[in-house]
Amino acid sequence: MNVLLIEDDDLVGEGIKVGLQLAGMTVDWLKTVKNAKAVLNQVAFDVIILDLGLPDGNGLSLLRHYRERGWDVPILILTAYDGVVERVAGLDAGADDYLTKPFDLDELAARLRALQRRSQGRTRNLIHHGALVYDPAGLEARLNGQAVDLSRREASLLQLLLENRGRIVSSDRMQDRLYGWSEGVESNALSVHIHNLRRKLGRGLIETVRGVGYRIPVEKDGCH
Ligand code: CA
């Protein structure tokens, strides 16, 4: 899941970034309305965390700006403990959920997963694909009922492909997903991870679309 975090507090932002990365998410962190606008015009995110009190403006105005343009990426707002008025204004302006500071990082991660799930029309958290079952909450895959040992990067790439089943995911987009991982000594080479995923999950799962990217085809019997 690609998360955009818009938060000006260094301590809060760092905590969220590290916590969500441990939960298998890729986090881009910006601190001003100006930078957020610039990035949002160029990059697509799965979900946005928006602090309302920002140094160069109110997060609410950013929220209204995008909702008025019919832009529907899920947005969770962060508000102060006593910010009832802000919270109501945020929800009325088109926010999908909110958390009050201080909050629990596990709860934040769970709410983001729920927002993404709803935006994709999935009511259950597990993704089924033939003999493969993937759990985005645990970054775990089972093949024919057997647990498959995946690294965080492998799991993150597999999830991206499963969420876009039947569509080509460009190599650039997959590289972006890997780029967010700064910890660990695993390779960042996309082809290495694809090779490992095929070795662990069977060669037929992921198709290479030459010069473009990769795809998990929709199952032929149409069920999922
Ligand atoms: Ca703030």
Boltz pocket constraint, residues with backbone or C-beta under 6 A from the ligand:
constraints:
  - pocket:
      binder: B
      contacts: [[A, 7], [A, 8], [A, 9], [A, 51], [A, 52], [A, 53], [A, 54]]
      max_distance: 6.0
